[in-house]
């Protein structure tokens, strides 16, 4: 064969008859075709005569090598080696038991098509070579399947890279590369691994049953990951120390983590379907300024999980049938808006987080609670709908100076529940048809409960061992047990300008001290439209309530005599009379339909590039923090860069929190306390 090559002229075709040839062949002439006569690789074998040399060494342009079996290159040598060669075609060959199957170096515009590569270190290795096409190759049982480094403008499509001992496909220091419709399954490391690379496009690839990651990025930016499938991996799609990327319309199923971003920024994760992940569906760790929108997440332990991550927008996601729909831990300045959480254990779970806004979300049919806030301050919950949850609509514990405003909580066991929390504002909420309590405070101080409607439940507003709270201008009607309850250890609370219309409007236990049931008569419109604000309006459904029957000789909207509360020594000295009954709310119908990610669930329009900064006022304190001021705390410590022949290539498998269990907060084992 070498003699035939040496004697050939440019444009010649060398046809090889079936048989086995023990040679190492060097090609230095341009414009040659070398092919088997049958074009069947199985019957024409070129075996290395010297395994310390490449079987084919090509240093020429416009070479076609087709229909051969090539074997026997050892010691980091190649079955086919292209060096400084352009416009060559390597087509329909079988490369078996070569250290490197096809090695392309300093070469451009070559086509590597329809080859089968088995049993070696790297099936196809491309180094410092640009604008090559690698298509429809079948690769297995290598250390690495396809490995491209320091190259740009290459296209890898329709390749299969399965059952390799490390990774299926690797890009290192590569730009503007297109990976399309490749399959990388059952590799012991990663299916597809992108490191130190920018502006690459991954579309339509499948990564199934890889030992660690399906598709993984490290220290890479401005990449697009769209319409890929990542199933049955430890991590489906993983981005480490990578920013400015787009992860869109992918399918991530049955992974431990579906889509995970660690120590990243400015990444858009949208339109993905993520299901059956037993750690989390979409998770952010130590990441900032991201957008997570229009995703469908179902049956994940945590739907969206954010830890130590700030200035991120969660918008229009659907969170179904999981553990926690959204989990925020040690995270601040985030906006969570227009999401739908159905049939989860918890809808939204916020722990040790500040300055987060939950706006216009819908949470229904949670097994436990709709929204949970633990050890958190200065958060804003506005316009959320919490319906038919098994526990509480909204639950705050050890949390202070938060704002709960214009939310609707209906059909839950308890509407809004605060325990060991202080300085919160609960304003303008509609709390209807909750089975046990409308608003429940336990061991709480200095909270403001105003302008709410707490009606048609068991108890309207209930204070257990709570002090110095203000209850004003609420509509509290048609509750079956009591309108307002105070335990014997609830002291110093102020109750005024409320409209009460229950069979039992108040139940205040003996032993409490310093509770006040009216304020000084002050000019202003009362809750029933009278000219003065003072005490409360005491009505009954049958029309026999004190405020419905008391006299008001001077017409100032205040009864001529005090109202004595039943069963204790308290009185409302300035009870309201007359006026008009305040308009009551009607419980909204519960929508149990499951919206697709693209469905708008609320009229409020929020664009994806909005952040949680400067959205609302929380307790009259304006949030005005600089977005980029947040510092990323990089905890991933291994940044080892792989070399060509290093057996421990790409060892940065995990972040430092790898596989850690999600903390279980105290209320997750909560048994409902007996409240006096």
Beta strands, then each sheet from edge to edge (+ up, - down):
strand 1: 13-16
strand 2: 19-22
strand 3: 25-27
strand 4: 32-36
strand 5: 44-47
strand 6: 56-58
strand 7: 63-66
strand 8: 69-71
strand 9: 78-83
strand 10: 89-91
strand 11: 94-96
strand 12: 100-105
strand 13: 111-113
strand 14: 116-127
strand 15: 133-135
strand 16: 138-149
strand 17: 155-157
strand 18: 160-162
strand 19: 169-172
strand 20: 178-180
strand 21: 183-185
strand 22: 192-195
strand 23: 201-203
strand 24: 206-208
strand 25: 213-218
strand 26: 224-226
strand 27: 229-231
strand 28: 235-240
strand 29: 246-248
strand 30: 251-253
strand 31: 257-262
strand 32: 268-270
strand 33: 273-275
strand 34: 280-285
strand 35: 291-293
strand 36: 296-298
strand 37: 302-307
strand 38: 313-315
strand 39: 318-320
strand 40: 324-329
strand 41: 335-337
strand 42: 340-342
strand 43: 346-351
strand 44: 357-359
strand 45: 362-364
strand 46: 371-374
strand 47: 380-382
strand 48: 385-387
strand 49: 392-397
strand 50: 403-405
strand 51: 408-410
strand 52: 414-419
strand 53: 425-427
strand 54: 430-432
strand 55: 437-442
strand 56: 448-450
strand 57: 453-455
strand 58: 459-464
strand 59: 470-472
strand 60: 475-477
strand 61: 482-486
strand 62: 494-496
strand 63: 499-501
strand 64: 506-508
strand 65: 522-523
strand 66: 532-533
strand 67: 537-539
strand 68: 563-564
strand 69: 571-572
strand 70: 617-618
strand 71: 621-622
sheet 1: 1+ 4+ 7+ 10+ 13+ 15+ 17+ 20+ 23+ 26+ 29+ 32+ 35+ 38+ 41+ 44+ 47+ 50+ 53+ 56+ 59+ 62+
sheet 2: 2+ 5+ 8+ 11+ 14+ 12+ 9+ 6+ 3+
sheet 3: 2+ 5+ 8+ 11+ 14+ 16+ 18+
sheet 4: 2+ 5+ 8+ 11+ 14+ 16+ 19+ 22+ 25+ 28+ 31+ 34+ 37+ 40+ 43+ 46+ 49+ 52+ 55+ 58+ 61+ 64+
sheet 5: 21+ 24+ 27+ 30+ 33+ 36+ 39+ 42+ 45+ 48+ 51+ 54+ 57+
sheet 6: 60+ 63+ 67+
sheet 7: 65+ 66-
sheet 8: 68+ 69-
sheet 9: 70+ 71-
end
